[in-house]
Amino acid sequence: MARSKKKIPYISFEIFKKDLKKKNSITCFKRNSLIPLCLLNKKVFIYNGKRFPIVTITKNHLGFKLGEFSFTRRTTKTKKSV
């Protein structure tokens, strides 16, 4: 179910606590927060349950959620039977 239009978008305060001027990267455990403009061209380490894959935020990522770019499941290839 989608978030109601009248509610404001959820952005984690964990992102704003970090001093982004000193560092070019942050680690984040909250996958449900929106990507704000202050993260543009920054490296974000998003927790996927096991490790922290690196995601570089570009202009196309703005407005999406952080969890959309950190996959939690492995992709499997089906083997051909000969």
N, C-alpha and C positions, 0 to 999 in steps of 0.2 A: 504494500500500500504506500502511495506517495505521501510525502510530507505536505501538509496544508499550505496553500499559497499565502495565507495571512500570517503565518509564522515566519520569523526571521530565520535565515540560514544558520545552521550550527557550525561554529568554528571553535575548535578547542583552544582554551587559553594556554595550553602547553606550548603551542606554536609561538605565541606572543611573549611568553616568559623568556624564551631563549634570545640571546643578543645576536641578532643576525648580521649586525654590522661588523662584528669581530670575526665571526665564523661564516664560512660559505655553506655549511651543512648542519642539519639537525637530525636527531633521532626522534621518532614518533611512534607511540603505541596505539594511538586513536585512529582507526581506519575510517570512521564515520564522519569526520569533519571535512568541510569543503576546503578547497585550495584557494587561499586568498592571494591578492596581488603582491603582497610582501615576499612571497616565496618564489617569485619569478627569477629564473636562471640560478636557482639554488639546488643543492643536492640534498635529498631527503631520504633517510634510512627508515623505511616503513616496516614495522614488525608484521610477519605473516604467520606467526605461530611457532616458527622454528628458528628463523634467522632474519636478518635485516637486509633485503635487497635494496640496491641503490636506484633511486629514481631522480632524474634531473627534470625539474619542472620547466616546461616551455609555455609559450603563449597559448597553445592548444589545450593544455591541461587545466587552465583556470576555469573555475566554476564546477569542476568535477570533484568527486570525493577521493580521498587519498587511497582508499582500499581498492579502487578500480585499477590501479597500476601496480599493485603488489599481489601477485597470484598466490593462493593458499594451496592449490592442488597441482600436482604434476601432470603434465600432458603425457599420455601414453600412446605408443604406436602399436597397432595390431600387426602381428606377424603373419606373413603369408604361409599357408600350408602348401608344401610341395608334394 
